Amino acid sequence: MRFSSFAVESGGVAAAGGQGSEVRVWGESDVLVVSAPLPGVLRVRLLPEARANSLGFPRAPVKQSFAVRPDLPAGLTLNAADLEDELLVIGAGLSFRLDRVSGAWQVLTGSGSSARVLVSAPVWGGEAPTQRPALDAERFNLRRSRLSLDAPEGAAFLGFGERVGPIDKRGMHLTFWNTDCFPHHTETDPLYVSVPFTTVLHEGRAHGVFVDEPWRMEADVARAHPHELRWASAGPELDVYVLSGPRPADVLRRYADLTGYAPMPPLWALGAGQSRWGYRTAQDLRDVIQGYRDRNLPLDSVYVDIDYMDAYKVWTVQRANFPDLRAFVREAGAQGVKLVPIIDPGVKVEAGYDVYEEAVRGDHLVRTARGDVLVGEVWPDPAVFPDFTRPEVVNWWAGRHKFFADAGIQGQWNDMNEPACFSLREPRETEGKTLPYDARHGNRPHLEVHNAYANGMSEASRAGYAKFSPQVRPWILTRAGYAGIQRHATVWTGDNTATWSHLSLSLPMIQGLGLSGIPFAGADVGGFGGDTTGELLARWYQAAVGYAFLRNHSALGTADQEPWRFGDTFTDVIRAALNLRYRLLPHLYTLAQAATRTALPVMRPLALHWPADEDAVREDTQYLLGEGLMVAPVLRAGHRRRLVYLPAGRWAEVFNLSEFGAVHAGGQHVVANAPLHTLPMYLRAGEAVPVTEAALHTTSARWERLSWLVHAGRDGFIGQLFEDAGDGPAGGRLTRLVGERQGTRLVIRREAEGDAPAFEQREALHILGLSHVREVQGAASFAYEDGVLRLTLPARWQTVTLNLDEEDDDTVPTDALPID
Ligand code: MIG
């Protein structure tokens, strides 16, 4: 019998059965611990060979997680029952069944005849993934702990962090090892961000599996073995969380309940950014800002890459290039533009350089297996690496941010935090250009904490700005990350290339990050490596209208790719795309705020809202902004039309966020006409989306002019709007616009929670789908234009009532799953 003994523990007191917060099972050598951290979440710690591996057998060692939020409340109560050779544990709305003889286990939802198996591990441990053995797999025992889960026919596996490939990762072999690879290709794995969390869709229902191990891991997603999801970790255990659904949105919410929600970004971070590796001086940036303003192009931020530093020394500025950083930040600010500087982790070794001296004095650095400070080469050469896995080092680094905060900066770009290391003074075994497997972080090997390195660095940045500039919202951009990174930073997808395939790839990559609990993400617009073209750049800006993070960035030595570099035709198309973005900001900001409460990403894959529709689940060339606004950019050179998949419901073509076109029944593909200046969009019946006017930069998220684009369904419609100052402390007003059909009337109400605005909002409604309105009460004016009812509203309106003709019955009910 593999598991001969078990104990139910509550507050450290063990009993042989009954109730407690933890059920621990053990036998000759293995340990398994079940707990229920949150409703709908069961945690199963698997410790094979624990007797040989861990201190305190048959207890499980205390574990510090980089992913789980630090303020997680105490776990829920479990009930355990010993049924001969089977152990049954019930808690958190789930049940866990263990065959004590074989070690096979399952997690189920529901009970009796409605019970469904979510996760099934038919053998204890299981075989290692067989694909692509890593370098030195044997010597470092990279597949030390293993788990095989059933992968039922037809199930789709979403998420897993930052990955190439389609939305469904079934058929892929994935490695969790944050890697700086330039250039990456459409087959490269792994990339910069590792999140061992997947949402499994099966028969229209969702559940989640999260393996909280920062150790190097692999997952074989039904590739080598078509009906198994195999995990392997270089660490001594697998810490598995099973999250119940039934909707993908439930899984994401539970994952964020466990690992934390993203904080609210300032509004300017949703505006347009311009960057380039090659902007060197304050004058370069001044010219860029002027270039935008001269051409009436919206811009909210400029980025400055490594060349601003003095000899690549972090927390320094080369005086000749930036004579007065603070003055420049103020000057850019007067144009509505924020400055975001890059910071790398590598610290130059140089006697007398205060950052280096402090790091050495404070014992803040990563060491070699022998115990010396580890020295490598990055941009600074030689360079040493702060050990961001230790809280005191995070604290020290946070303190360094005073340097930028004092200059009036509130955003930061953290690069190279995989960590990247071009070469080592003393070569040792490793994987990719990073630190050696056996480097030391306190007493942990690099192999254990590599993936979590960026989390500590970004946590420090957020904490630093929060401390030194408490009046504004910090905004941090990171390249690398592990589960939980969403608490600290927005992710950009690193070094893509100026190719059409990378434009296409950006959509499943960003959506995959969203499905990995990271709602704020974006890709370099125009492509980082290689020379872009006017057409590619224009189409990229269109596709990026719904990126949560929109920034044009390119590599040193590539052709200039600011929006005006390819002639007026393309500049005009790009301006139109940027104007769309700025007009959509009320909606995007509302989605951003929703992300901080629901974990639903800004750019949503169709799979989130239509998990039972196979065409929707597999569609990765389109995305949703909210439940009902579909965006279908052109992703191919020369194309002027494209196929668009519309899920169930009725969808109206929307042009330029102001005109409606044909209405299509969903559940089919339609052809969109998309000449160069057009970004195809569709609004679903039952949805209302708030938009404003174009602007050259953001100011406040209290929109003085607001229009609702409404596609009325048979039952009416619903829309949401979040407003606040756009920066500073949290708090604001959430408004629901509700249109409700009551017999032959449609009553439109505005329901607001939170502070009332201290200004007069000028509001209008543009409603499609109501062609027979006879009479309107409560509006300032109304008129029909091409079948669209246009209403202007008096200040502080509350209700508008439309009297409809009986025969107005040409819409069908909405059938989207409600989310909030
Ligand atoms: O070794 O700072 O992904 O955005 O421009 C390259 C220079 C370092 C990689 C980043 C890229 C940035 C570049 N960096």
Residues whose N, C-alpha, C, O or C-beta is under 5 A from the ligand:
A	BS01	MIG	W277 D305 I306 D415 G494 D495
